[in-house]
């Protein structure tokens, strides 16, 4: 398989990137890790006029840890983030979720920004970003803006990023006192999950005082589950979670496809909530 013909551009600065993206007379796409784009090109499902390779531009892959947030460059490779000791100490849920993404060879090339902009509703990192209320920093020729994840992810493979914009960094708030974990069910390790779950809780004397919960594979975009979060408050993770599970089931309308029905995915959602609650109750993750 060979891709269709396109004009290849290899800018060396951020300003050059946004200048190329600002051209409205051509269909332009960005090449970062290429783990989604290259197969689409080879299958001729994507036919851009211009491919802008941003791999030679420095300064887009940093890790900055602050008291209130961790800022990750959009070009950071997942394999690098997975093994970063500073990130593991400051925001361990990110490397935990990354270890579930595909396989090491793919994580060596995949970028954080590419995973979020691809916006696969079953992917792990978009669900983590939604659970943590991450903020996405976008840059265009006429300036920059910051988008909330609640507004960024719109539908299957669709985000609010404009064609002339580049995602440059992702800001993850550090939710002090919270313990997070990620659970999923997939056909085999490395596959996209049928259902994935990022769960975070703050506990006081074993009782949940606050919760954050977002699912993957349960809607056309990664979805926060506020009713289930509210139901968790006041409960012990080792107690009866029927109210929480019922609330989660009621607020989702999962897709039915060749992998399973909506009812099947609701059942998996209940299972991963139980599994995540048990892990956090036993002191797993943080």
C-alpha positions in Angstrom: 0.0 0.0 0.0 1.2 3.4 -0.9 -0.1 6.8 0.2 -1.5 9.3 -2.3 0.8 12.1 -3.5 1.2 15.1 -1.1 3.6 18.0 -0.6 5.9 17.3 2.4 7.0 20.2 4.6 9.5 19.9 7.4 9.5 23.2 9.5 12.1 23.9 12.1 10.3 26.4 14.3 6.8 26.8 15.8 6.2 29.9 13.8 6.9 28.0 10.6 4.4 25.4 11.6 1.5 27.8 12.2 2.3 29.7 9.0 1.9 26.5 7.1 -1.3 25.6 8.9 -2.7 29.0 8.2 -2.8 28.4 4.5 -6.5 28.0 3.6 -6.0 27.1 -0.1 -4.8 23.5 0.8 -5.9 20.6 2.9 -3.0 20.4 5.5 -2.4 17.8 8.1 0.2 17.4 10.9 2.6 14.5 11.2 3.7 13.9 14.8 4.2 10.2 15.7 2.4 9.0 12.6 0.9 5.9 14.3 -2.6 6.9 13.2 -1.9 9.2 10.2 0.5 6.9 8.3 -2.0 3.9 8.2 -4.7 6.3 7.1 -2.5 7.6 4.3 -1.5 4.1 3.2 -5.1 3.0 3.1 -5.9 6.3 1.2 -8.5 7.1 3.8 -6.7 10.4 4.3 -5.7 12.5 1.2 -4.2 15.7 2.4 -2.5 18.2 0.0 0.2 18.9 2.5 1.8 16.9 5.3 3.6 19.1 7.9 6.2 17.0 9.8 6.8 18.7 13.2 9.4 16.3 14.5 12.3 18.6 13.9 10.9 21.5 16.0 12.5 21.7 19.5 10.7 22.6 22.7 7.4 20.8 22.2 8.1 17.7 24.3 8.9 19.0 27.8 7.7 17.9 31.2 7.1 20.8 33.7 5.9 20.0 37.2 4.4 22.7 39.3 2.6 22.7 42.7 -0.8 22.8 41.0 -0.3 21.3 37.6 1.9 19.2 35.3 2.4 20.6 31.8 3.4 18.0 29.2 4.5 19.0 25.7 2.3 17.6 23.0 5.3 16.0 21.2 6.3 14.0 24.2 6.6 10.3 23.2 4.5 8.0 25.3 7.5 5.7 25.9 9.4 8.7 27.4 6.5 9.7 29.6 6.0 6.1 30.7 9.5 6.0 32.1 9.9 9.5 33.4 10.5 9.3 37.2 9.5 12.9 37.8 6.1 12.4 36.1 5.6 9.1 37.9 6.0 10.9 41.2 3.9 13.9 40.4 1.1 12.4 38.2 1.3 8.6 38.3 -2.0 8.0 36.6 -0.5 9.2 33.3 2.3 6.6 33.0 -0.1 4.0 34.4 -2.6 4.6 31.6 0.2 4.8 29.0 1.3 1.3 29.8 -2.1 0.1 28.5 -1.7 1.9 25.2 -0.8 -0.5 22.3 2.7 -2.0 22.5 6.2 -0.6 23.3 7.2 -0.2 19.6 4.1 1.9 19.0 4.6 3.9 22.3 8.1 4.7 21.1 6.6 6.9 18.3 3.2 7.9 19.5 2.9 11.4 21.0 0.6 12.7 23.7 -0.8 15.3 21.4 -1.4 12.9 18.6 -3.3 10.6 20.9 -5.5 13.4 22.1 -6.1 15.0 18.7 -6.9 11.6 17.1 -9.8 11.5 19.6 -10.6 7.8 19.5 -13.4 7.5 22.0 -12.0 4.2 23.3 -8.5 5.5 23.9 -7.0 5.7 27.4 -5.4 9.1 27.5 -8.4 11.1 26.4 -10.4 9.5 29.3 -7.6 10.4 31.7 -7.5 14.0 30.4 -11.3 14.3 30.9 -11.2 12.8 34.4 -8.5 15.3 35.5 -10.1 18.3 33.7 -6.9 18.8 31.6 -6.5 22.0 29.7 -5.2 22.0 26.1 -3.0 24.7 24.8 -3.4 25.5 21.1 -1.4 27.9 18.9 -2.3 29.5 15.6 -0.7 32.3 13.6 -2.9 34.9 15.3 -2.2 33.7 18.8 -2.9 31.0 21.3 -5.9 29.8 23.3 -6.7 27.2 26.0 -9.5 24.7 25.6 -11.1 22.6 28.3 -11.4 18.9 27.7 -15.1 19.0 28.2 -15.2 21.2 25.0 -12.3 19.7 23.1 -13.6 16.2 22.6 -16.7 16.4 20.4 -17.4 13.1 18.7 -15.6 10.1 17.1 -12.2 11.4 15.8 -13.5 14.9 16.1 -12.2 17.7 18.3 -12.6 21.5 18.6 -9.1 22.1 17.2 -9.3 24.3 14.2 -7.4 23.4 11.0 -5.0 26.3 11.5 -4.2 25.4 15.1 -1.5 23.2 16.6 -1.8 21.5 20.0 1.4 22.5 21.8 1.0 21.3 25.4 -1.5 19.7 27.8 -1.9 21.0 31.4 -3.0 18.3 33.9 -4.2 19.8 37.3 -2.8 18.0 40.3 -5.8 17.0 42.4 -4.2 17.0 45.8 -5.4 14.3 48.1 -6.8 12.2 45.3 -5.8 8.6 44.4 -6.3 7.6 40.8 -6.2 4.3 38.8 -7.1 3.1 35.3 -8.9 -0.1 34.6 -10.1 -1.6 31.3 -11.3 -4.7 29.5 -10.0 -5.4 26.0 -9.7 -8.5 23.8 -6.0 -8.7 24.5 -3.3 -6.4 25.9 -2.5 -3.5 23.6 -5.9 -3.5 21.9 -8.3 -0.6 22.3 -10.5 -1.4 25.3 -14.1 -2.3 25.0 -14.6 -0.2 28.1 -12.0 1.8 30.1 -12.3 3.7 33.3 -10.2 6.4 35.0 -11.3 6.6 38.7 -10.1 9.0 41.3 -11.2 9.4 44.9 -10.3 11.4 47.9 -10.8 9.5 51.1 -11.3 10.5 54.8 -11.3 7.7 57.3 -12.1 5.3 54.5 -15.1 7.2 53.2 -15.2 8.9 49.8 -15.4 12.7 50.1 -14.9 13.5 46.4 -14.7 11.4 43.2 -13.7 11.9 39.6 -14.7 9.3 37.0 -14.4 9.2 33.2 -15.0 6.3 30.8 -13.7 5.3 27.4 -15.6 3.2 24.9 -19.0 4.1 26.4 -19.9 7.0 24.1 -18.8 8.9 21.0 -16.2 10.7 23.1 -14.6 10.2 26.5 -17.3 10.8 29.0 -17.3 12.2 32.6 -19.9 10.5 34.8 -21.1 13.1 37.4 -24.0 11.0 38.7 -21.8 8.1 39.5 -19.3 10.5 41.1 -22.0 12.0 43.3 -23.2 8.5 44.2 -19.7 7.5 45.4 -19.5 10.3 47.9 -20.3 9.1 51.4 -19.6 5.5 50.5 -16.7 3.2 51.5 -15.1 1.6 48.5 -15.4 -1.8 50.1 -19.1 -1.3 50.7 -22.2 -1.8 48.6 -21.7 0.1 45.3 -25.0 -0.8 43.7 -26.2 2.8 43.8 -23.0 3.9 42.1 -23.2 1.2 39.4 -26.8 1.9 38.7 -26.1 5.7 38.4 -23.2 5.0 35.9 -25.4 2.6 33.9 -28.2 5.1 33.7 -26.1 8.0 32.4 -24.4 6.3 29.5 -25.7 5.2 26.1 -22.9 3.0 24.7 -22.6 2.2 21.0 -23.4 -1.3 19.7 -21.0 -2.6 17.1 -19.3 -5.8 16.0 -17.5 -6.0 19.4 -20.6 -6.0 21.5 -24.0 -4.5 22.3 -24.7 -1.4 24.4 -25.9 -3.8 27.2 -22.6 -5.6 27.0 -20.7 -2.4 27.5 -22.9 -1.3 30.4 -22.1 -4.6 32.1 -18.3 -4.0 31.5 -18.6 -0.5 32.9 -20.1 -1.9 36.1 -17.3 -4.5 36.2 -14.4 -2.0 35.8 -15.9 0.4 38.4 -15.9 -2.5 40.9 -12.4 -3.4 39.9 -11.1 0.1 40.2 -12.8 0.7 43.5 -11.3 -2.5 44.9 -7.8 -1.4 43.8 -8.1 2.0 45.4 -9.6 0.5 48.5 -6.6 -1.8 48.8 -4.1 1.1 48.4 -3.4 0.5 44.7 -2.2 3.4 42.5 -2.1 6.9 43.8 
